[in-house]
Amino acid sequence: MSLTTEFERYKNILEPELLKSFDNLNISDNLNEAMKYSLMAGGKRVRPALVFAATEALGAPAEKAIPAASALEMIHTYSLIHDDLPAMDNDDLRRGKPTCHKKFGEALAILAGDGLLTQAFVRLADPRWNISPENKLQVITAIATGAGAVGMVAGQVLDMEFEGKACTEQELEKIHNHKTGKLLLASVVSGALCGDANAEQLQRFRTYGECIGLAFQIADDILDLTATTEELGKDSKSDLKKQKATYPSVIGMEKSQRRAADLLAQALDAISPFGEKAKTLSDLARFIVERRA
């Protein structure tokens, strides 16, 4: 099957489950509307796709990983809501639509992000989720670590601290590994744990996740300069306007493209022992490096 078909298959598994997350939220209609507006705004659902593909690479059904995939999409969406706020990137468009704070105001947007973050852990703690208690605890730890003060949140702070400042390649890699890479790594690791990976298999998934996590942000840096606003669904060249540290600005476009290609090769090598079962993971890695949006 093509990757487009796999994205659609995964969306058909994921999105009804995302909507179920609102079934018992009956306190504030305004909060629910703002949360749902951003959560259901579209997108490829790359992080859930990585979860499902890693689980299936180990021979388990994608459905076994639904709570992890749902939680990661909620956390990713919360991070976008907060990232778009005037206090951070001050963006007006996300996925071709007005950002959450433009639609609902800053206060409700902040609270919608908070709501999605906490609902993610409600989903992960669901006692009906049929994986081993040990694996469930490892998944929760991986996601919390990837999202928090030694992961995505720390990376966002570093990203803001380096705006308008000189940055070395090593410093930039640290920013990108945390801002984007850690949550992508958590997606792959969570999927592997849902598929009952052993220690050696888990290390291979970890290597793959680390490589594609950095490659994803390098590709984003390149796209900010080369893609249009229509292709991106958000303002193009926004990193340049905000004087953000990016791979093209630090090491140049050609070297950035080579770095992304090298990371892709490493990622594919890490999962090569899984053969045809890892085809979707391989296709996802190529998509992350070669995409146009």
C-alpha positions in Angstrom: 0.0 0.0 0.0 1.1 3.6 -0.6 1.9 5.9 2.3 -1.1 8.0 1.4 -3.3 4.9 1.8 -1.6 4.1 5.1 -2.1 7.7 6.4 -5.8 7.4 5.6 -6.0 4.0 7.3 -4.4 5.3 10.4 -6.6 8.4 10.4 -9.6 6.1 10.2 -8.4 4.3 13.3 -7.4 7.4 15.2 -9.9 10.2 14.6 -13.0 8.5 15.9 -11.0 7.8 19.1 -10.0 11.4 19.4 -13.6 12.4 19.2 -14.5 9.9 21.9 -12.2 11.8 24.2 -14.8 14.5 24.4 -17.7 12.2 25.4 -17.4 12.9 29.1 -16.3 16.5 28.9 -19.5 18.3 29.9 -18.4 21.3 31.9 -17.7 24.0 29.3 -18.9 23.9 25.7 -16.5 26.8 24.8 -13.5 24.8 26.1 -14.6 21.7 24.2 -15.1 23.7 21.0 -11.6 25.3 21.2 -9.9 21.9 22.0 -11.8 20.1 19.2 -11.2 23.0 16.7 -7.4 22.5 16.9 -7.4 18.7 17.4 -9.5 18.0 14.4 -8.0 20.7 12.1 -6.4 18.1 9.8 -2.8 17.3 9.1 -1.1 14.1 8.3 -1.1 12.8 11.9 2.6 11.9 11.6 3.1 11.1 15.3 0.2 8.6 15.5 1.3 7.1 12.2 4.7 6.5 13.7 3.1 4.8 16.8 0.9 2.6 14.6 3.7 1.7 12.2 6.1 0.7 14.9 3.5 -1.5 16.5 2.7 -3.2 13.2 6.4 -3.7 12.5 6.4 -6.1 15.4 3.4 -8.0 14.1 0.8 -6.5 16.5 -2.3 -4.7 15.3 -2.3 -0.9 15.2 -5.4 -0.8 17.4 -3.4 -2.0 20.4 -1.6 1.4 20.3 -4.7 3.7 20.1 -4.3 5.3 23.6 -0.6 6.1 22.9 -1.4 7.5 19.4 -4.3 9.5 20.7 -2.3 11.0 23.6 0.6 12.0 21.4 -1.7 13.8 18.9 -3.3 15.7 21.8 0.1 16.7 23.2 1.3 17.7 19.7 -1.8 19.8 19.2 -1.5 21.5 22.6 2.1 22.4 21.7 1.0 24.0 18.4 -1.7 26.0 20.1 0.8 27.4 22.6 3.6 27.8 20.0 1.3 30.0 17.9 0.5 32.4 20.8 1.6 36.1 20.6 4.0 35.5 23.5 5.9 32.9 21.4 5.7 32.7 17.6 2.6 35.0 17.1 1.3 33.1 14.1 -2.1 33.7 12.5 -2.4 30.5 10.4 -2.1 26.8 11.2 -3.0 24.2 8.7 -4.6 26.9 6.5 -7.0 28.0 9.2 -6.9 30.8 11.8 -4.9 29.7 14.8 -6.7 28.9 18.0 -6.0 32.2 19.7 -7.2 34.1 16.6 -10.4 32.1 16.7 -11.1 32.0 20.4 -8.9 34.5 22.1 -5.6 34.1 23.9 -7.0 33.0 27.3 -9.2 30.2 25.9 -6.5 29.1 23.6 -4.1 28.7 26.5 -6.7 26.7 28.5 -7.5 24.6 25.4 -3.9 23.6 25.2 -3.8 22.8 28.9 -6.9 20.7 28.5 -5.5 18.7 25.7 -2.3 18.0 27.6 -4.0 16.7 30.6 -6.6 14.7 28.7 -3.7 12.9 27.0 -2.7 11.4 30.3 -6.3 10.5 31.2 -6.2 8.5 28.0 -2.9 6.8 28.8 -4.1 5.9 32.3 -7.3 4.2 31.0 -7.5 0.8 32.8 -9.2 -0.8 29.8 -6.0 -0.4 27.7 -4.9 -4.0 27.2 -1.1 -3.8 27.4 1.1 -5.0 30.3 1.4 -2.7 33.3 5.1 -2.5 32.8 4.8 -1.5 29.2 2.1 1.0 30.0 4.3 2.7 32.6 7.2 2.8 30.1 4.9 4.4 27.5 3.7 7.0 30.0 7.3 7.8 31.0 8.5 8.0 27.4 5.7 10.4 26.4 6.0 12.6 29.6 9.7 12.8 29.2 9.5 13.6 25.5 6.9 16.4 26.1 8.2 18.0 29.2 11.1 19.9 30.8 13.8 17.7 29.4 12.0 17.3 26.0 9.8 19.5 23.9 9.2 22.3 26.5 12.9 22.7 27.1 13.5 22.8 23.3 10.9 25.5 22.9 12.7 27.6 25.6 16.1 27.1 23.9 14.5 28.1 20.5 13.3 31.4 22.0 16.5 32.1 23.8 18.5 31.8 20.6 16.3 34.1 18.5 18.5 36.8 16.9 21.7 35.2 18.4 24.6 33.4 16.8 24.3 29.6 17.2 26.7 26.8 16.6 25.7 23.6 14.8 26.0 21.7 18.1 23.7 24.2 19.9 21.2 24.0 17.0 21.1 20.2 17.2 20.4 20.4 20.9 17.5 22.8 20.2 16.0 20.6 17.4 16.5 17.3 19.2 14.4 18.6 22.1 11.9 20.9 20.4 10.8 18.4 17.8 12.9 15.2 18.1 12.0 14.1 21.6 8.3 13.8 20.9 8.9 12.0 17.6 11.2 9.6 19.4 8.5 9.0 22.1 6.1 8.2 19.3 8.3 5.5 17.9 9.3 4.1 21.3 5.7 4.0 22.4 4.6 2.1 19.4 7.4 -0.4 19.9 6.4 -0.9 23.5 2.8 -1.5 22.4 4.2 -4.2 20.1 6.1 -5.8 23.0 9.6 -5.0 21.6 12.5 -6.7 23.4 15.5 -4.8 24.5 17.5 -5.2 21.2 14.5 -4.3 19.1 13.7 -1.3 21.3 17.2 0.1 20.7 16.8 -0.2 17.0 13.5 1.7 17.2 15.2 4.3 19.4 17.9 4.9 16.9 15.4 5.2 14.1 13.4 7.7 16.2 16.4 9.8 17.1 17.4 10.1 13.5 14.0 10.9 12.0 13.3 13.3 14.9 16.3 15.5 14.0 15.7 15.0 10.2 12.1 16.2 10.6 13.1 19.6 12.0 15.9 20.0 9.4 13.3 19.4 6.7 11.0 22.0 8.4 13.9 24.5 8.4 14.4 23.9 4.7 10.7 24.1 3.9 10.3 27.4 5.7 12.6 28.9 3.0 11.5 26.9 0.0 7.8 26.2 0.3 4.9 28.7 -0.1 2.4 29.8 2.5 -0.2 27.8 0.6 1.9 24.6 0.7 2.7 25.0 4.4 -0.7 26.0 5.6 1.1 28.7 7.7 3.2 31.7 6.9 6.4 30.9 4.9 9.8 32.3 5.8 8.5 32.9 9.4 11.7 31.5 10.9 13.7 34.0 8.8 11.6 36.9 9.9 11.9 36.0 13.5 15.7 35.4 13.2 15.4 31.9 14.5 18.3 29.6 14.5 17.8 27.1 11.6 20.0 24.6 9.8 20.2 26.6 6.6 21.1 29.8 8.5 23.8 28.0 10.5 25.4 25.5 8.0 23.8 26.4 4.7 21.2 24.8 2.5 23.3 22.2 0.7 24.9 20.9 3.9 21.5 20.9 5.6 20.1 18.7 2.8 23.1 16.3 3.1 22.6 16.1 6.9 18.9 15.2 6.4 19.8 12.5 3.8 22.5 11.0 6.1 20.0 10.8 9.0 17.5 9.1 6.7 20.1 6.5 5.7 20.8 5.8 9.4 17.2 5.5 10.3 16.5 3.0 7.5 19.6 1.0 8.4 18.3 0.7 12.0 15.0 -0.9 11.1 16.3 -3.0 8.2 16.2 -6.3 10.2 12.4 -6.0 10.4 12.1 -6.3 6.6 8.8 -5.9 4.9 6.9 -5.4 8.2 8.8 -2.1 8.6 7.9 -0.8 5.1 5.6 1.9 6.4 8.2 3.1 8.9 10.7 3.3 6.0 8.1 5.2 3.9 7.4 7.5 6.8 11.2 8.3 7.2 11.4 9.2 3.5 8.3 11.3 3.7 9.7 13.2 6.7 12.8 14.2 4.7 11.3 14.7 1.3 7.9 16.2 2.1 6.8 19.6 0.7 4.6 20.6 3.6 
